[in-house]
Amino acid sequence: MKQLIIAERVCLIGHIASKAFGLVGMLLVVPNAEIIFNLSQVGETAVQLSMAGGGVVDIILGTVAVSIYAYRTLGLGTWLAFMLPAMFISLGSELLGTSTGFPFGDYSYLSGLGYKIGGLVPFTIPLSWFYVGLSSYLIARTGLKVAQKPSWGRHIAAIAVGALLFTCWDFALEPAMSQTSLPFWYWEQPGAFFGTPYQNYIGWFGTSALFMSVAGLLWRNTSIKLERSQLNLPLVVYLTNFVFAAGLSLAAGFFIPVLLGLLLGVIPAAVLWSRSSTTLAQVTVEPVTKEVSVAKVEVALK
């Protein structure tokens, strides 16, 4: 277990460092190409490698960190019960979106995020839906005390809040990734919300709410009681990804989307984290009891 904790922390630190390095590169190096020519050979090579695969490495490190965390904290079955629906449902939505325009709008991915599945969706995209989605859902579910006071209302509220937190990440992400000096996707018809169609955010909310609902159903016999300290990694992952997107958007002059994400996403996430319990964490699987009637059998001995 100690080795897993070390690996988790190394991947998390690498994920954060990749975000920071990518943010500096996209804000300072890319807009000022002449800087590249003044770098040493080592610096120039580092910049080239960063631009070619930095986004892929960043997402993979985040995925591995959250996966190890989920395996340690939730258990193998509970982790997979979220990861698999999140990845397959989000991939299906992305393939549908890039092919038909539903549910996000008419858009296409550019290079920079790795191999494209079906020539349409980078393989890293469903990974990012998983690790930020799980972070958002655990923050919402724990902060709303679903395990301590289980009810349909709390389960539905956790899904709605988790999907909202996830969508608020996209408020800052969308302008940054589609309209800055190094875009990763583009809109065929730019929308009214700072170049993004309103439909996109409905698609984000609906897709994330769907896989969170599936995970919630698969977790129905699992009581997940996490202490506040065990929500640190989900909160750090959520904040790190938001800060990266916000930094790019603010540099491009997109203040309102970042402000909305801050008010509706970051602040509620911090409040929910603060409301979580400080007692020992527990993940238990509730046994399913069945009554079995045994017919009375009389045996006569001769």
N, C-alpha and C positions, 0 to 999 in steps of 0.2 A: 504493500500500500504506500510505503514511503516513496518508492520509485515513481509511482503514479502521481503523487503530489508534486514531486520535483518536475516531472515531465509536463504536468498541467501548468505549473508556474512558468517554466521556460517558454512554453508555447504562448501563454498569455502575455508575457513580457515581449516576446517576439512579435506578437500581434500588435501590441501597443506601439512598439518601436517602428514597425512597418507603416503603421498609420501616420506616425509623426514624420518619418522619413519621406513618405509619399506626399504628405501635406506640404512640407518644405520644398520638395522637388517641383510639385505642380504650381506652387505660388511664386517661387523664386527662379527656378532653373528654366522651366518650360517657357515662360513669357520673355525670358532674357537668354536667348539661345547663344549669345556671344560668350556667356559665362562658361559654357561647355568647352569652347575652344581654348579657354584660358586655364582649364584644369590640367592637372597632370594626367598621365596615361591611366594611372590607377583610378583617379577620380572620374575620368571620362568613361572608363569601363563600368564603374559602379553606377553611373547615371544611366548608361545604356541598358544595363541589366535591370535596373529599377523600372525604367519605362517599359521594358519588354515583358517583365513578369512580376513586377512588384505587387500588382493587384491580386494576382493568383496566389502568391505566397502569403500575403496578408489574410486572405479569406480562408485558406487552408489552415493556417495557424490558429485562427479564431475557431474554426470548426473542430480542430483537434482538442484545443483547450476546453471548449464547452462539452465535447463528447466525453473526455476523461472526467470532468467535473460531474456530469450527469451519471456516468457509470459508477463513480465513487459514492455520490450522494443519494441517487435515486435507485440504483440497481440496473442491471442489464435490461431486464424486460421493460421497465418503466421508461428508460432512456430510448430504447428502440420503438416503443409505442408512441413516442412523440416524433422522433427523427424520421422514421419511414413515411408516415402520413404527410409530414411537413415537406419533405423533399419531393415526393411523388405528386402531391396535389399542387404545390407551387410550380413544379416543372410543367405539369399539365396546363396550368393557367398561363404560364409564360409561352409555351408552344402555341397554345390557342391564340394568345394575344399577338404574337409576332406573325401568325398566319392569317388571322381574321380581323384583328383590331379589338376583339372582345376578350377580356373585360377591361383592359387598360386603355385602349386607344391604338391608333396606328403608329407603331414605332419599330425600330430595328436596332440591333446591337452592332457596335463597331468592334474593332479588335482591341485587345488589352485585358480581357478577362478570361482568356484561355480558350481551349477547344470548344467549339459550338456543337451542341447536340442537335442532330438533324440539320446542321448548318444554320441554326436559328438562335439558340439559347446557349450561352456559355455554361459549362458544367459547374462553374463556381456560383452561379446565381441561386440554384436551389440550396446550396450549402449555406449561403448567407441568409436565406429565408429561415433555415433551420436554426442556426445558432443565435441570431438576433430574436427570432420568434420564441424560442424556448426561454431566453432571458426575459423577454417581455411578459410571457405567460406566467413564469414562476414568480416574478415580482408582483403581478396582479393577484395571482391565486393566494400567495402567502400573505400579502398585505390585507386582503379582504377576508382572511382567516377562514378559507373554505374548509380546511381539514378540521378546525376546531368547532365550527358551527355549520356543518354541511346542510345544504338545502339547494333546491333547484334554482332559487333566486340568486344565491351566491355563486353557484356554478356558472350561470348565464352572465352574471355581472363580471366574473373573472375573465370569461371569454371576450366580452365586449371591451373591457378595460385593457386586456392584453392586446387585442387587435388594434385598439386606439393608440397604445404606446408604440406598437410596431409601425403603424401608419404615420405617426408623428415623426418618426425617424425619416420617412420619405419626404416630409415637408422640406427638410434641409437638404436631403440627398438629391432630390430630383433636379433642381436648377443647377446644382454643382456638377452633376454627372452628365448632363445633356447639353449645357450651354456655355461651359467654360472653355478655356484654351485647349484643353485635351479631353474632349467628350468621349464617353464610353457607349452612349446610345443617342439616337436622335429621333425626334417626332416628325412624322410625315406632314402633319398639320399641327403646328404649335397651338397649345390651348390658351385659355384666358387667364389661368392662374400662373403668372410669371413664366409663360411658355409651356405650361403643363395642362393638359385637359383635366377638368374636374373628375371626369370618369376614371382617371387613373387612380385617384385616391379611394374611390368607391371599390375599385377592383382590388386594391391592396387590403382594404379593410375586410372585404368579403372573402378573399382567398385566405388571409390569416385567420379569420374567425372560423372558417370551415375546417382547417387542419387542427386548430385548437379545440374545436368541438369534437372532432374524431378522437383526438388524444384524450380529452376529458372523458369520453365514453369508455375508452380503453383503460383509463385509470380509475374507473368507477369503484373497483374493489380495493383500491390502494389509498391508504391514508398518508398523505405527504405533509409532515409537520417539520418545517425548516426553521432553524433559528436565524437571527438577523445576520450573524457572521457568515452563515452559509449562503446568504444572498449577496455577499460582497462581489463574487465573481460575476453573476448575472448583471448586477448594477454597473460594475466597471466596464463590462463588455458593451452594455447599452450606451453608457456615457461616452466611451471611447469612439464608438461608431458615429454617434451624434456629433461629437466635437469635430471629427474629421470632415463630415459633410457640412457642418455649420461653418467651419473655417473657409472652405472653398466657396460656399455661397456668399458669405459676408465679403470675401475678397472681390467677388464679382458684383457686389451691390445688391444682393437679394436679402434684404433685412426682414421683411414681413414673414416670409416662409420660416425663417429661423426663429423669429419671435413666437410664431404659432407653435412650432415644435417644442420650444422651450416651455411655454405656458401649458400646453396640453399633453406634453410627453415627459420632459425632463423633471419638471417640478412634481407632477403626480407620482412619477417613479420614485423620486427621493422620499416623498411623503409615505408611500406604500412601504418602502424599505424601512423607514423609521417606525412604522406601526407593527412590524413583524415581531415575533416573540424572541426573547433572549434566553429561553429555556432550551434544553437539549433537543436536538433535531431527531426526528423519527420518520422512518418510512416503513410502514407495515402493510402487509397484504391481509385484508380481512378474510377469514375463512368462510367458505360457503357450506353451510350445514344442511344436511338433508336427513329427513326421517325415513328410515327403512323399516317397513313392517315385516316381521318374520312369522310365517304361518306356524301354528302349533303342530308339532309332530309327535305322535304317540308311538312308542316302540314297545311291542309286546315280546317278552322273553319267554321262551319255552324251556 
